[in-house]
């Protein structure tokens, strides 16, 4: 494990394990951006052909329209679904928060952060892959108690817009 990943092991920075496709009664694949679409479709290539797959592609950003459509898609899900969310880390984390708020459990979600793939060569264990480089992140300001979007590396400095 690299020195950077050793430090990250003691933080709340998300870990991105190599995705595995669990058995399911159906799949809902939602991706954010072209690279995420390729990764989600590659994962789904291993699905049982008899299992229904619903898929939706979005832009590689989070906005009100994306949230509304994702809510509609989740509302159509039934017991046994596995939800695949792929895209930039910040967008995938927002999507995970939404689907969990709508009732999905961690076991029903397969997440793929596209930036984690480039960091995978730095990890000695696929279960300890972090997005440690510069990436879009949702940042919480302890002074004004608000969250905002920024592009920064873990441990980097950003100025709060407030």
DSSP file (Angstrom, degrees, kcal/mol; ACC not computed):
  #  RESIDUE AA STRUCTURE BP1 BP2  ACC     N-H-->O    O-->H-N    N-H-->O    O-->H-N    TCO  KAPPA ALPHA  PHI   PSI    X-CA   Y-CA   Z-CA
    1    1 A X              0   0    0      0, 0.0   122,-0.1     0, 0.0   121,-0.0   0.000 360.0 360.0 360.0 133.6    0.0    0.0    0.0
    2    2 A X     >  -     0   0    0    120,-0.7     4,-2.2     1,-0.1     5,-0.1  -0.236 360.0-109.7 -69.5 163.1    1.4    3.4   -0.9
    3    3 A X  H  > S+     0   0    0      1,-0.2     4,-1.9     2,-0.2     5,-0.2   0.880 119.5  52.6 -61.5 -38.5    2.1    6.0    1.8
    4    4 A X  H  > S+     0   0    0      1,-0.2     4,-2.0     2,-0.2    -1,-0.2   0.931 111.4  45.3 -63.9 -44.8   -0.8    8.2    0.5
    5    5 A X  H  > S+     0   0    0      1,-0.2     4,-1.5     2,-0.2    -1,-0.2   0.827 107.6  59.0 -68.8 -30.1   -3.2    5.2    0.7
    6    6 A X  H  < S+     0   0    0     -4,-2.2     4,-0.3     1,-0.2    -1,-0.2   0.912 109.0  44.4 -63.5 -41.1   -1.9    4.3    4.1
    7    7 A X  H >< S+     0   0    0     -4,-1.9     3,-1.4     1,-0.2    -2,-0.2   0.893 110.9  54.3 -68.0 -39.1   -2.9    7.8    5.4
    8    8 A X  H >< S+     0   0    0     -4,-2.0     3,-2.1     1,-0.3     5,-0.3   0.777  90.8  74.8 -66.4 -25.9   -6.3    7.6    3.6
    9    9 A X  T 3< S+     0   0    0     -4,-1.5    -1,-0.3     1,-0.3    -2,-0.2   0.724  96.6  50.0 -60.1 -20.4   -7.1    4.3    5.3
   10   10 A X  T <  S+     0   0    0     -3,-1.4    -1,-0.3    -4,-0.3     2,-0.2   0.159 101.9  78.2-104.5  17.7   -7.8    6.2    8.5
   11   11 A X  S <  S-     0   0    0     -3,-2.1    -3,-0.0     2,-0.1     0, 0.0  -0.585  86.7-112.4-115.8 179.5  -10.1    8.8    7.0
   12   12 A X        +     0   0    0     -2,-0.2     2,-0.1     2,-0.1     3,-0.1   0.246  69.3 133.1 -94.6  11.5  -13.7    8.9    5.9
   13   13 A X        -     0   0    0     -5,-0.3    -2,-0.1     1,-0.1   119,-0.0  -0.441  67.7-102.5 -62.1 131.3  -12.6    9.2    2.2
   14   14 A X        -     0   0    0     -2,-0.1   117,-0.5   117,-0.1     2,-0.4  -0.248  29.0-141.3 -60.4 141.9  -14.8    6.7    0.2
   15   15 A X        -     0   0    0    115,-0.1     2,-0.7    -3,-0.1   115,-0.2  -0.860   8.2-152.6-100.6 138.7  -13.2    3.4   -0.8
   16   16 A X        -     0   0    0    113,-3.3   113,-0.2    -2,-0.4     2,-0.1  -0.866  10.9-164.2-118.0  96.8  -14.1    2.1   -4.2
   17   17 A X        -     0   0    0     -2,-0.7   110,-0.2   110,-0.1     2,-0.1  -0.407  41.2 -84.7 -73.3 154.4  -13.8   -1.6   -4.5
   18   18 A X        -     0   0    0    108,-0.3    -1,-0.1     1,-0.1     2,-0.1  -0.426  57.9-110.0 -58.1 128.0  -13.7   -3.3   -7.9
   19   19 A X        -     0   0    0     -2,-0.1     2,-0.4    -3,-0.1    -1,-0.1  -0.348  34.2-168.2 -68.7 141.9  -17.4   -3.6   -8.8
   20   20 A X        -     0   0    0     -3,-0.1     2,-0.8    -2,-0.1    23,-0.0  -0.973  23.4-123.2-125.8 143.8  -18.9   -7.1   -9.0
   21   21 A X        -     0   0    0     -2,-0.4     2,-0.1    22,-0.1     3,-0.1  -0.769  29.0-154.6 -90.8 108.6  -22.3   -7.9  -10.5
   22   22 A X        -     0   0    0     -2,-0.8    60,-0.1     1,-0.1     2,-0.0  -0.391  29.7 -91.0 -77.7 159.6  -24.5   -9.5   -7.8
   23   23 A X        +     0   0    0     -2,-0.1     2,-0.3    24,-0.1    -1,-0.1  -0.391  57.5 171.8 -63.6 147.9  -27.3  -11.8   -8.8
   24   24 A X        -     0   0    0      1,-0.1    57,-0.2    -3,-0.1     3,-0.1  -0.988  50.0-129.5-156.2 159.5  -30.6   -9.9   -9.1
   25   25 A X  S    S-     0   0    0     55,-2.3    27,-0.6     1,-0.3     2,-0.3   0.759 100.0 -11.4 -79.5 -28.4  -34.2  -10.2  -10.2
   26   26 A X  E     -ab  52  81A   0     54,-1.1    56,-1.7    25,-0.2     2,-0.4  -0.970  67.1-132.7-161.3 164.4  -33.6   -7.0  -12.3
   27   27 A X  E     -ab  53  82A   0     25,-2.2    27,-2.8    -2,-0.3     2,-0.5  -0.962   5.7-164.6-125.7 143.4  -31.0   -4.3  -12.8
   28   28 A X  E     -ab  54  83A   0     54,-2.3    56,-3.1    -2,-0.4     2,-0.6  -0.978  15.1-169.2-121.6 114.8  -31.2   -0.6  -13.0
   29   29 A X  E     +ab  55  84A   0     25,-3.0    27,-2.4    -2,-0.5     2,-0.5  -0.922   7.7 177.2-109.1 122.6  -28.1    0.9  -14.4
   30   30 A X  E     -ab  56  85A   0     54,-3.3    56,-2.1    -2,-0.6     2,-0.3  -0.991   6.5-176.4-123.6 125.7  -27.6    4.7  -14.3
   31   31 A X  E     -ab  57  86A   0     25,-2.1    27,-2.7    -2,-0.5     2,-0.6  -0.914  20.4-148.6-126.6 154.1  -24.4    6.3  -15.5
   32   32 A X  E    S-ab  58  87A   0     54,-2.4    56,-0.5    -2,-0.3     4,-0.2  -0.881  70.8  -1.1-123.7  95.2  -23.2    9.8  -15.6
   33   33 A X  S  > S-     0   0    0     25,-2.3     4,-1.8    -2,-0.6    25,-0.1  -0.183  87.6 -80.3 104.8 159.8  -20.9   10.5  -18.6
   34   34 A X  H  > S+     0   0    0      2,-0.2     4,-2.1     1,-0.2     5,-0.2   0.903 125.2  50.5 -65.1 -45.4  -19.7    8.4  -21.5
   35   35 A X  H  > S+     0   0    0      1,-0.2     4,-2.2     2,-0.2    -1,-0.2   0.905 110.6  51.1 -61.2 -40.5  -16.8    6.6  -19.7
   36   36 A X  H  > S+     0   0    0     -4,-0.2     4,-2.7     1,-0.2    -1,-0.2   0.876 107.1  54.6 -63.9 -37.0  -19.2    5.7  -16.9
   37   37 A X  H  X S+     0   0    0     -4,-1.8     4,-2.5     2,-0.2    -1,-0.2   0.911 108.2  48.4 -62.0 -42.8  -21.6    4.3  -19.5
   38   38 A X  H  X S+     0   0    0     -4,-2.1     4,-2.1     2,-0.2    -2,-0.2   0.914 113.0  48.0 -63.7 -42.0  -18.9    2.1  -20.9
   39   39 A X  H  X S+     0   0    0     -4,-2.2     4,-1.9     2,-0.2    -2,-0.2   0.910 113.1  47.3 -66.4 -42.5  -18.0    0.8  -17.5
   40   40 A X  H  X S+     0   0    0     -4,-2.7     4,-2.4     1,-0.2    -2,-0.2   0.916 113.3  48.2 -65.4 -43.2  -21.6    0.1  -16.5
   41   41 A X  H  X S+     0   0    0     -4,-2.5     4,-1.0     1,-0.2    -1,-0.2   0.863 109.1  53.4 -67.3 -35.0  -22.3   -1.7  -19.7
   42   42 A X  H  < S+     0   0    0     -4,-2.1     3,-0.4    -5,-0.2     4,-0.3   0.906 110.3  47.8 -64.4 -40.0  -19.1   -3.8  -19.4
   43   43 A X  H >< S+     0   0    0     -4,-1.9     3,-1.4     1,-0.2    -2,-0.2   0.920 110.1  51.9 -64.6 -43.2  -20.3   -4.9  -15.9
   44   44 A X  H >< S+     0   0    0     -4,-2.4     3,-2.1     1,-0.3    -1,-0.2   0.664  88.4  81.1 -69.8 -15.7  -23.7   -5.7  -17.2
   45   45 A X  T 3< S+     0   0    0     -4,-1.0    -1,-0.3    -3,-0.4    -2,-0.2   0.770  89.9  55.5 -60.4 -23.4  -22.2   -7.9  -20.0
   46   46 A X  T <  S+     0   0    0     -3,-1.4    -1,-0.3    -4,-0.3    -2,-0.2   0.379  85.2 115.8 -89.4   4.7  -21.9  -10.6  -17.3
   47   47 A X  S <  S-     0   0    0     -3,-2.1     2,-0.2     1,-0.1   -24,-0.1  -0.393  80.1 -97.2 -75.2 150.8  -25.6  -10.5  -16.4
   48   48 A X    >   -     0   0    0      1,-0.2     3,-2.1   -24,-0.1    -1,-0.1  -0.505  31.5-133.1 -61.8 127.4  -27.9  -13.4  -16.9
   49   49 A X  T 3  S+     0   0    0      1,-0.3    -1,-0.2    -2,-0.2    -2,-0.1   0.719 104.0  60.6 -60.3 -20.1  -29.7  -12.7  -20.3
   50   50 A X  T 3  S+     0   0    0      2,-0.1     2,-0.5     0, 0.0    -1,-0.3   0.590  85.1  92.3 -82.8  -9.6  -33.0  -13.6  -18.7
   51   51 A X  S <  S-     0   0    0     -3,-2.1   -25,-0.2     1,-0.1   -26,-0.1  -0.741  82.2-120.0 -89.7 126.4  -32.8  -10.8  -16.1
   52   52 A X  E     -a   26   0A   0    -27,-0.6   -25,-2.2    -2,-0.5     2,-0.4  -0.354  26.4-160.5 -66.0 141.9  -34.4   -7.5  -17.2
   53   53 A X  E     -a   27   0A   0    -27,-0.2     2,-0.4    -2,-0.1   -25,-0.2  -0.990   8.6-169.1-126.9 125.3  -32.1   -4.5  -17.4
   54   54 A X  E     -a   28   0A   0    -27,-2.8   -25,-3.0    -2,-0.4     2,-0.4  -0.925  16.5-173.0-106.6 139.2  -33.3   -0.9  -17.3
   55   55 A X  E     -a   29   0A   0     -2,-0.4     2,-0.3   -27,-0.2   -25,-0.2  -0.978  14.0-179.5-137.5 147.2  -30.7    1.7  -18.2
   56   56 A X  E     -a   30   0A   0    -27,-2.4   -25,-2.1    -2,-0.4     2,-0.4  -0.978  12.1-153.8-146.8 131.7  -30.4    5.5  -18.2
   57   57 A X  E     +a   31   0A   0     -2,-0.3     2,-0.3   -27,-0.2   -25,-0.2  -0.872  16.9 179.2-106.8 139.6  -27.5    7.7  -19.2
   58   58 A X  E     -a   32   0A   0    -27,-2.7   -25,-2.3    -2,-0.4   -21,-0.1  -0.822  36.8 -86.6-128.6 167.0  -27.1   11.2  -17.8
   59   59 A X        -     0   0    0     -2,-0.3     2,-1.7   -27,-0.2    -1,-0.1  -0.341  52.2 -99.4 -67.0 160.0  -24.6   14.0  -18.2
   60   60 A X  S    S+     0   0    0    -28,-0.2     2,-0.3    27,-0.1    -1,-0.1  -0.224  98.1  72.2 -82.0  49.4  -21.5   13.8  -15.9
   61   61 A X  S    S-     0   0    0     -2,-1.7     2,-0.5    30,-0.1    -2,-0.1  -0.962  79.1-114.3-152.5 165.4  -23.0   16.3  -13.4
   62   62 A X        +     0   0    0     -2,-0.3     2,-0.3     4,-0.1    -2,-0.1  -0.922  44.7 147.5-108.4 128.5  -25.7   16.5  -10.8
   63   63 A X     >  -     0   0    0     -2,-0.5     4,-2.4     1,-0.0     5,-0.2  -0.904  60.6 -89.8-147.8 177.4  -28.7   18.9  -11.4
   64   64 A X  H  > S+     0   0    0     -2,-0.3     4,-2.5     1,-0.2     5,-0.2   0.867 123.5  52.5 -61.8 -38.2  -32.4   19.1  -10.6
   65   65 A X  H  > S+     0   0    0      2,-0.2     4,-2.4     1,-0.2    -1,-0.2   0.908 109.4  49.2 -65.4 -41.7  -33.4   17.3  -13.8
   66   66 A X  H  > S+     0   0    0      2,-0.2     4,-2.6     1,-0.2     5,-0.2   0.932 112.0  48.9 -61.5 -46.3  -31.0   14.4  -13.1
   67   67 A X  H  X S+     0   0    0     -4,-2.4     4,-2.4     1,-0.2    -2,-0.2   0.913 111.0  49.9 -61.5 -43.4  -32.4   14.1   -9.5
   68   68 A X  H  X S+     0   0    0     -4,-2.5     4,-1.9     2,-0.2    -1,-0.2   0.927 113.2  45.4 -61.3 -46.3  -36.0   14.1  -10.8
   69   69 A X  H  X S+     0   0    0     -4,-2.4     4,-2.4     2,-0.2    -2,-0.2   0.898 112.2  51.1 -66.4 -40.4  -35.4   11.5  -13.4
   70   70 A X  H  X S+     0   0    0     -4,-2.6     4,-2.6     1,-0.2     5,-0.2   0.902 108.5  52.4 -64.5 -39.7  -33.5    9.3  -11.0
   71   71 A X  H  X S+     0   0    0     -4,-2.4     4,-2.2    -5,-0.2    -1,-0.2   0.917 109.8  49.5 -58.8 -43.2  -36.3    9.5   -8.5
   72   72 A X  H  X S+     0   0    0     -4,-1.9     4,-0.9     2,-0.2    -2,-0.2   0.912 111.7  48.1 -63.2 -43.2  -38.7    8.4  -11.2
   73   73 A X  H >< S+     0   0    0     -4,-2.4     3,-0.6     1,-0.2     4,-0.2   0.914 112.0  48.4 -64.8 -43.2  -36.5    5.4  -12.1
   74   74 A X  H >< S+     0   0    0     -4,-2.6     3,-1.8     1,-0.2    -1,-0.2   0.873 104.3  61.0 -65.1 -36.9  -36.1    4.3   -8.5
   75   75 A X  H 3< S+     0   0    0     -4,-2.2    -1,-0.2     1,-0.3    -2,-0.2   0.799 102.1  53.6 -60.5 -27.9  -39.9    4.6   -8.0
   76   76 A X  T << S+     0   0    0     -4,-0.9    -1,-0.3    -3,-0.6    -2,-0.2   0.471  88.0 107.9 -85.5  -1.8  -40.3    2.0  -10.7
   77   77 A X    <   -     0   0    0     -3,-1.8     2,-0.2    -4,-0.2     3,-0.1  -0.437  50.4-163.4 -79.0 150.8  -38.0   -0.5   -9.0
   78   78 A X    >   -     0   0    0     -2,-0.1     3,-1.5     1,-0.1   -52,-0.1  -0.755  38.5 -60.0-125.0 172.7  -39.2   -3.6   -7.2
   79   79 A X  T 3  S+     0   0    0     -2,-0.2    -1,-0.1     1,-0.2     0, 0.0  -0.235 119.7  32.7 -54.1 136.9  -37.8   -6.1   -4.7
   80   80 A X  T 3  S+     0   0    0      1,-0.3   -55,-2.3   -55,-0.1   -54,-1.1   0.385  84.3 138.2  96.5  -2.6  -34.7   -7.9   -6.0
   81   81 A X  E <   -b   26   0A   0     -3,-1.5     2,-0.4   -56,-0.2    -1,-0.3  -0.447  40.4-153.7 -74.9 149.2  -33.4   -5.0   -8.0
   82   82 A X  E     -b   27   0A   0    -56,-1.7   -54,-2.3    -2,-0.1     2,-0.6  -0.997  11.7-147.7-120.1 129.0  -29.7   -4.1   -8.0
   83   83 A X  E     -bc  28 109A   0     25,-3.7    27,-3.1    -2,-0.4     2,-0.6  -0.862   6.7-160.0-104.1 119.7  -28.9   -0.5   -8.8
   84   84 A X  E     -bc  29 110A   0    -56,-3.1   -54,-3.3    -2,-0.6     2,-0.5  -0.882   9.0-175.5-101.1 122.7  -25.7    0.3  -10.7
   85   85 A X  E     +bc  30 111A   0     25,-2.8    27,-2.5    -2,-0.6     2,-0.4  -0.977   9.0 172.6-121.1 118.3  -24.5    3.9  -10.3
   86   86 A X  E     +bc  31 112A   0    -56,-2.1   -54,-2.4    -2,-0.5     2,-0.3  -0.975  25.4  72.0-131.3 139.7  -21.4    4.9  -12.3
   87   87 A X  E    S-bc  32 113A   0     25,-2.2    27,-2.1    -2,-0.4    28,-0.3  -0.976  80.7  -7.8 156.4-164.7  -19.7    8.2  -12.9
   88   88 A X    >>  -     0   0    0    -56,-0.5     4,-2.7    -2,-0.3     3,-0.6  -0.312  69.0-114.8 -59.6 144.1  -17.6   10.9  -11.3
   89   89 A X  H 3> S+     0   0    0      1,-0.2     4,-2.6     2,-0.2     5,-0.2   0.875 113.1  50.9 -50.0 -47.8  -17.2   10.3   -7.6
   90   90 A X  H 3> S+     0   0    0     46,-0.6     4,-1.5     1,-0.2    -1,-0.2   0.877 113.9  44.5 -63.0 -37.3  -19.1   13.4   -6.5
   91   91 A X  H <> S+     0   0    0     -3,-0.6     4,-2.5     2,-0.2    -1,-0.2   0.911 112.7  50.7 -72.8 -43.0  -22.1   12.6   -8.7
   92   92 A X  H  X S+     0   0    0     -4,-2.7     4,-2.8     1,-0.2    -2,-0.2   0.898 108.8  52.3 -62.1 -40.4  -22.1    8.9   -7.7
   93   93 A X  H  X S+     0   0    0     -4,-2.6     4,-2.2    -5,-0.3    -1,-0.2   0.887 110.1  48.2 -64.5 -37.8  -22.1    9.9   -4.0
   94   94 A X  H  X S+     0   0    0     -4,-1.5     4,-2.1    -5,-0.2    -2,-0.2   0.906 112.4  49.2 -66.6 -40.3  -25.0   12.2   -4.5
   95   95 A X  H  X S+     0   0    0     -4,-2.5     4,-2.8     2,-0.2     5,-0.2   0.906 110.1  51.0 -65.1 -41.3  -26.9    9.5   -6.4
   96   96 A X  H  X S+     0   0    0     -4,-2.8     4,-2.4     1,-0.2     5,-0.2   0.929 109.2  51.1 -61.0 -44.8  -26.2    7.0   -3.6
   97   97 A X  H  X S+     0   0    0     -4,-2.2     4,-2.0     1,-0.2    -1,-0.2   0.906 112.1  47.6 -59.1 -41.6  -27.5    9.4   -1.0
   98   98 A X  H  X S+     0   0    0     -4,-2.1     4,-1.5     2,-0.2    -2,-0.2   0.948 112.2  46.6 -66.2 -48.8  -30.7    9.9   -3.0
   99   99 A X  H  <>S+     0   0    0     -4,-2.8     5,-2.7     1,-0.2    -1,-0.2   0.858 113.2  50.2 -66.5 -32.5  -31.4    6.2   -3.6
  100  100 A X  H ><5S+     0   0    0     -4,-2.4     3,-1.6    -5,-0.2    -1,-0.2   0.900 108.2  52.7 -68.3 -39.2  -30.7    5.4    0.0
  101  101 A X  H 3<5S+     0   0    0     -4,-2.0    -2,-0.2     1,-0.3    -1,-0.2   0.796 106.7  54.8 -64.0 -26.9  -33.1    8.1    1.1
  102  102 A X  T 3<5S-     0   0    0     -4,-1.5    -1,-0.3    -5,-0.1    -2,-0.2   0.406 133.2 -88.6 -88.0   2.1  -35.7    6.5   -1.2
  103  103 A X  T < 5S+     0   0    0     -3,-1.6    -3,-0.2     1,-0.3    -2,-0.1   0.401  78.3 139.3 113.6  -3.0  -35.3    3.2    0.6
  104  104 A X      < -     0   0    0     -5,-2.7    -1,-0.3    -6,-0.1     2,-0.2  -0.435  42.2-137.9 -72.6 149.2  -32.5    1.3   -1.2
  105  105 A X    >   -     0   0    0     -2,-0.1     3,-1.3     1,-0.1     4,-0.4  -0.641  24.7-107.5-100.7 164.1  -30.0   -0.6    1.0
  106  106 A X  G >  S+     0   0    0      1,-0.3     3,-1.3    -2,-0.2    -1,-0.1   0.853 119.2  59.6 -58.0 -35.5  -26.3   -0.8    0.6
  107  107 A X  G 3  S+     0   0    0      1,-0.3    -1,-0.3     3,-0.0    -3,-0.0   0.723 101.6  54.5 -67.6 -20.7  -26.6   -4.4   -0.7
  108  108 A X  G <  S+     0   0    0     -3,-1.3   -25,-3.7   -26,-0.1     2,-0.5   0.518  96.9  81.1 -89.1  -5.4  -28.8   -3.2   -3.5
  109  109 A X  E <   -c   83   0A   0     -3,-1.3     2,-0.5    -4,-0.4   -25,-0.2  -0.877  51.8-172.9-111.8 131.1  -26.3   -0.6   -4.8
  110  110 A X  E     -c   84   0A   0    -27,-3.1   -25,-2.8    -2,-0.5     2,-0.4  -0.988  19.6-165.8-115.3 118.9  -23.2   -1.2   -7.0
  111  111 A X  E     -c   85   0A   0     -2,-0.5     2,-0.4   -27,-0.2   -25,-0.2  -0.866  13.3-173.2-115.3 143.2  -21.2    1.9   -7.3
  112  112 A X  E     -c   86   0A   0    -27,-2.5   -25,-2.2    -2,-0.4     2,-0.7  -0.972   8.3-161.8-134.2 116.2  -18.4    2.8   -9.8
  113  113 A X  E >>  -c   87   0A   0     -2,-0.4     3,-1.0   -27,-0.2     4,-0.6  -0.887  11.1-152.9 -95.6 117.2  -16.3    6.0   -9.5
  114  114 A X  T >4 S+     0   0    0    -27,-2.1     3,-0.8    -2,-0.7     4,-0.5   0.821  92.5  57.2 -63.6 -31.0  -14.7    6.6  -12.8
  115  115 A X  T >> S+     0   0    0    -28,-0.3     4,-0.9     1,-0.2     3,-0.7   0.779  93.5  69.4 -69.5 -24.6  -11.7    8.5  -11.3
  116  116 A X  H <> S+     0   0    0     -3,-1.0     4,-0.9     1,-0.2    -1,-0.2   0.776  86.5  67.7 -65.0 -26.1  -10.9    5.5   -9.1
  117  117 A X  H X< S+     0   0    0     -3,-0.8     3,-0.6    -4,-0.6     4,-0.4   0.888  98.7  49.3 -62.9 -39.0   -9.8    3.5  -12.1
  118  118 A X  H <4 S+     0   0    0     -3,-0.7     3,-0.4    -4,-0.5    -1,-0.2   0.789 111.8  49.4 -72.8 -25.5   -6.8    5.7  -12.7
  119  119 A X  H >< S+     0   0    0     -4,-0.9     3,-1.7    -3,-0.2     4,-0.4   0.586  87.0  88.8 -84.7 -10.9   -5.8    5.5   -9.0
  120  120 A X  G X< S+     0   0    0     -4,-0.9     3,-1.2    -3,-0.6    -1,-0.2   0.800  77.7  62.5 -61.4 -30.4   -6.0    1.7   -9.0
  121  121 A X  G 3  S+     0   0    0     -3,-0.4    -1,-0.3    -4,-0.4    -2,-0.1   0.743  99.1  57.1 -68.1 -20.2   -2.4    1.2  -10.1
  122  122 A X  G <  S+     0   0    0     -3,-1.7  -120,-0.7    -4,-0.1     2,-0.3   0.618  94.3  82.4 -83.0 -12.6   -1.3    2.9   -6.8
  123  123 A X    <   -     0   0    0     -3,-1.2     3,-0.1    -4,-0.4     6,-0.1  -0.709  60.4-158.8 -98.4 142.6   -3.1    0.4   -4.6
  124  124 A X  S    S+     0   0    0     -2,-0.3     2,-0.4     1,-0.2    -1,-0.1   0.593  87.1  44.1 -89.4 -11.2   -1.8   -2.9   -3.6
  125  125 A X  S >  S-     0   0    0      3,-0.1     3,-2.4     1,-0.1    -1,-0.2  -0.993  75.0-141.2-137.1 125.0   -5.3   -4.2   -2.8
  126  126 A X  G >  S+     0   0    0     -2,-0.4     3,-0.6     1,-0.3  -108,-0.3   0.713 102.0  63.1 -60.3 -20.5   -8.4   -3.6   -5.0
  127  127 A X  G 3  S+     0   0    0      1,-0.2    -1,-0.3  -110,-0.2  -110,-0.1   0.581  98.3  57.7 -80.5  -7.3  -10.5   -3.0   -1.9
  128  128 A X  G <  S+     0   0    0     -3,-2.4     2,-0.5  -113,-0.1    -1,-0.2  -0.269  70.8 137.4-116.4  45.5   -8.4    0.0   -1.0
  129  129 A X    <   +     0   0    0     -3,-0.6  -113,-3.3  -113,-0.2     2,-0.3  -0.819  27.3 179.8 -95.3 127.7   -8.8    2.2   -4.1
  130  130 A X        -     0   0    0     -2,-0.5     2,-1.2  -115,-0.2     3,-0.2  -0.850  38.6-120.2-120.9 157.2   -9.4    5.9   -3.4
  131  131 A X        +     0   0    0   -117,-0.5    23,-0.1    -2,-0.3   -15,-0.1  -0.800  52.0 155.1 -91.8  90.7   -9.9    8.9   -5.6
  132  132 A X        +     0   0    0     -2,-1.2    22,-0.8   -17,-0.1    -1,-0.2   0.649  42.1  76.1 -98.1 -17.0   -6.9   10.7   -4.2
  133  133 A X  S    S-     0   0    0      1,-0.2    21,-0.3    -3,-0.2     2,-0.3  -0.034 102.7 -54.0 -81.9-170.1   -6.0   13.0   -7.0
  134  134 A X  S    S+     0   0    0     19,-0.2     2,-0.3    17,-0.1    19,-0.3  -0.508  76.0 144.6 -67.9 128.9   -7.6   16.2   -8.1
  135  135 A X  E     -D  152   0B   0     17,-1.8    17,-2.2    -2,-0.3     2,-0.3  -0.974  56.7 -80.3-158.0 163.7  -11.3   15.6   -8.7
  136  136 A X  E     +D  151   0B   0     -2,-0.3   -46,-0.6    15,-0.2     2,-0.3  -0.573  57.5 176.2 -70.0 132.5  -14.7   17.3   -8.4
  137  137 A X  E     -D  150   0B   0     13,-3.5    13,-2.7    -2,-0.3     2,-0.6  -0.969  37.1-123.1-139.5 152.7  -15.8   17.0   -4.7
  138  138 A X  E     -D  149   0B   0     -2,-0.3     2,-0.4    11,-0.2    11,-0.2  -0.891  38.6-162.8 -93.0 121.7  -18.6   18.2   -2.5
  139  139 A X  E     -D  148   0B   0      9,-3.5     9,-2.5    -2,-0.6     2,-0.5  -0.882  12.4-145.5-114.8 137.9  -16.9   20.1    0.3
  140  140 A X  E     -D  147   0B   0     -2,-0.4     2,-0.6     7,-0.2     7,-0.2  -0.890  11.7-145.6-101.7 128.3  -18.3   21.1    3.7
  141  141 A X     >  -     0   0    0      5,-2.9     4,-1.8    -2,-0.5     5,-0.5  -0.837   4.0-161.1 -94.6 118.8  -17.3   24.4    5.2
  142  142 A X  T  4 S+     0   0    0     -2,-0.6    -1,-0.1     1,-0.2    -2,-0.0   0.731  87.9  55.6 -70.7 -21.1  -17.0   24.2    9.0
  143  143 A X  T  4 S+     0   0    0      1,-0.1    -1,-0.2     3,-0.1    -2,-0.0   0.953 123.0  20.3 -77.4 -51.4  -17.2   28.0    9.3
  144  144 A X  T  4 S-     0   0    0      2,-0.2    -2,-0.2     0, 0.0    -1,-0.1   0.556  97.8-130.1 -97.0  -8.0  -20.5   28.7    7.4
  145  145 A X     <  +     0   0    0     -4,-1.8     2,-0.3     1,-0.2    -3,-0.2   0.798  65.7 121.6  65.7  32.1  -21.9   25.1    7.7
  146  146 A X        -     0   0    0     -5,-0.5    -5,-2.9     2,-0.0     2,-0.3  -0.874  56.7-130.6-122.2 157.0  -22.7   24.9    4.0
  147  147 A X  E     +D  140   0B   0     -2,-0.3     2,-0.3    -7,-0.2    -7,-0.2  -0.807  28.0 172.3-104.0 148.5  -21.6   22.4    1.3
  148  148 A X  E     -D  139   0B   0     -9,-2.5    -9,-3.5    -2,-0.3     2,-0.4  -0.971  33.8-103.4-149.0 162.4  -20.3   23.5   -2.1
  149  149 A X  E     +D  138   0B   0     -2,-0.3     2,-0.3   -11,-0.2   -11,-0.2  -0.723  44.4 163.1 -90.7 137.6  -18.7   21.9   -5.2
  150  150 A X  E     -D  137   0B   0    -13,-2.7   -13,-3.5    -2,-0.4     2,-0.6  -0.967  38.1-127.1-146.6 159.8  -15.0   22.3   -5.7
  151  151 A X  E     +D  136   0B   0     -2,-0.3     2,-0.3   -15,-0.3   -15,-0.2  -0.960  56.9 124.3-110.3 114.8  -12.2   20.7   -7.7
  152  152 A X  E     -D  135   0B   0    -17,-2.2   -17,-1.8    -2,-0.6     2,-0.3  -0.977  56.5-106.1-161.3 165.2   -9.4   19.7   -5.4
  153  153 A X    >   -     0   0    0     -2,-0.3     3,-2.6   -19,-0.3   -20,-0.2  -0.671  54.3 -83.4 -94.5 156.9   -7.2   16.9   -4.2
  154  154 A X  T 3  S+     0   0    0    -22,-0.8    -1,-0.1   -21,-0.3     3,-0.1  -0.418 122.9  19.0 -57.4 129.8   -7.6   15.3   -0.8
  155  155 A X  T 3  S+     0   0    0      1,-0.3    -1,-0.3    -2,-0.1     2,-0.0   0.379 101.1 127.1  86.2  -4.2   -5.8   17.5    1.7
  156  156 A X    <   -     0   0    0     -3,-2.6     2,-0.4     1,-0.1    -1,-0.3  -0.194  59.7-112.9 -77.5 175.5   -5.9   20.4   -0.7
  157  157 A X        +     0   0    0     -3,-0.1     2,-0.3     2,-0.0    -4,-0.1  -0.917  32.2 175.6-114.0 137.4   -7.2   23.9    0.1
  158  158 A X        -     0   0    0     -2,-0.4     2,-0.5    -6,-0.1    -6,-0.0  -0.965  29.3-120.0-134.9 154.0  -10.2   25.5   -1.4
  159  159 A X        -     0   0    0     -2,-0.3     2,-0.3     2,-0.0    -2,-0.0  -0.820  26.9-125.0 -95.9 130.3  -11.9   28.9   -0.7
  160  160 A X        -     0   0    0     -2,-0.5   -13,-0.0     1,-0.1   -10,-0.0  -0.551  11.2-139.6 -70.9 132.5  -15.5   28.8    0.4
  161  161 A X              0   0    0     -2,-0.3    -1,-0.1     1,-0.3    -2,-0.0   0.676 360.0 360.0 -68.9 -13.8  -17.7   30.9   -1.8
  162  162 A X              0   0    0    -16,-0.1    -1,-0.3     0, 0.0    -2,-0.1   0.452 360.0 360.0 -87.9 360.0  -19.6   32.1    1.3
